[in-house]
Amino acid sequence: SGILTLTKGKESVQIHWNNGEILQIFRKAFSKQGSFGQMMVDIGQITPNQLEQALIQQRRKLSPLGELLSKLFHCEQSHIMMVLRVQAIEKLYSLLFWKKGQYHFESQPIPIPKNHFEPIETDSLVREAIPVVDGWSSIKKKFYSPFVEVELVHSPKNALINELTEVEQIVYEIVQSGNIRFRELSIISGLGQFVTGYVLQNLQKQNIV
């Protein structure tokens, strides 16, 4: 348990660990697409106009954005926690593309924050990351935009469905419900854009999507 600090030039990232699980990641510089508010818009929890209203309130009150969205627009806590977890996963994956940098780990007790998302298991993250990072340059060309729609090509035979991995099954079941945008799928699946893109590529090779 402790705080892992990664630095690259002027950029600095802090990752909080508790018993080998990742609780929080603090990284200021991140894409607008990966911002918490934009992700809430992407899954239809709020409108762009409501996000602007909440951001104005946040600047005045200095309150957490999730807390404001819950109070102002009755966003469900489960959706807020889900989006925060996916945002953390995407921040972690983006770090795997760093070519150089420095790190420092300070061992100390890290309490679990109140109303926090489910901790991220390091083992599963690393296990998924190796093939995803290796293939991301080609995957990104297929799912270059959050507005790319994904649809089911045909219903595979039961035997093929039974052979799908756990993450492939998650994505397949969501796509089954109808056309869905890539960004929305990456969030509501709980996998994030990197793993979702990798899974979709595999499903395309099997002529499923």
Buried (B, 14 or more C-beta within 10 A) or exposed (E): BBBBBBEBEEEBBBBBBBEEBBBBBEBEEBEEEBBBBBBBBBBEBBEEEBBEBBEEBBEEEEEBBBBBBBEEBEBEEEBBBBBBBBBBBBBBBBBBEEEEEEEEEEEEEBEEEEEEBEBBEEEEBEEBBEEBBEBBEEBEEEBEEBEBEBEBEEEBEEEEBEEBEEBBBBBBEBBEEEEBBBBBBBBBBBBBBBBBBBBBBBBEEBEBB
